Amino acid sequence: MSDALSRANRPIGLFDSGIGGLTVARAVAQRLPHERLVYFGDTAHLPYGDKSTAAIQAYAVKICDLLLRQQCKAILIACNSASAAAYELVREYVGSKARVLNVIDPIVAHVGRHFAGRTVGLIGTKQTVNSNVYKKKFDALDVGVDLHSLATPLLAPMIEENFLANAVSNDIIASYLANPALAGIEALVLACTHYPLIKPQIDAYYQGKVAVLDASEAVAAHTAAYLAAENLLASPGPTPPTHHFYVSDYTPAFEESTRLFFGQEVQLELYPLWE
């Protein structure tokens, strides 16, 4: 087997603070069914959205050590907060050992193509919104996107606790979306990988008047195109690939969510970042 082919058949690593990144992992698995995934949920430190940049960077480096030991050919930071805080550092740290991708650039490119010159809202964690990373990237595109961002810190913990599709969660979502900062928007970027899990409730609130943008599909499409361009797509095997899931702290909710997302029994391996 050639070195190039050997590298192409290595797994894709993904990480997030918890279950949110599973929305990205699921989209990648559906678009690239021959790829083996190694997923790390840093459940001991969730949510990342209220952590400092320095803390997120420290977690990311430790997680990348594990993913590199698993021979991952690419590392996808499946978290907006970590993409905002640690992408450049991770790229430098990983170097030539693996390609590094984030969840921000693909949705920025998608919005730039389809909503140029229009008013776009964004909801995300405090870390993501306060980093101003989306505004900087839209300004760099220079296509006239008028971005209105709102930090929505209660949503990720609510989703992690599986507190969904009930009157209380509907009230929290409606309270955020009614904020004057989001008035007059034509599209809403879900700038946290947890938020696709409440997309039906957000869609119901807007009743089709606002395009609600789930970044996971754009990220999966970008990942597929990137791996194809780099000749890193895995060869089809005789059986479907077996994905591997690590957590820094075991929680039954994470195991249940993972099983639900992938439609199969999963085994979680406990891997504390610090012993």
Helices and strands as residue ranges (DSSP letters): H 3-8, E 12-16, H 22-31, E 37-41, G 43-45, G 48-50, H 53-69, E 74-77, H 80-94, G 95-97, E 99-102, H 105-114, E 119-124, H 126-131, H 133-141, E 146-151, H 155-160, H 167-177, G 180-182, E 187-190, G 195-198, H 199-206, E 211-214, H 215-229, E 244-247, H 252-262, E 268-270
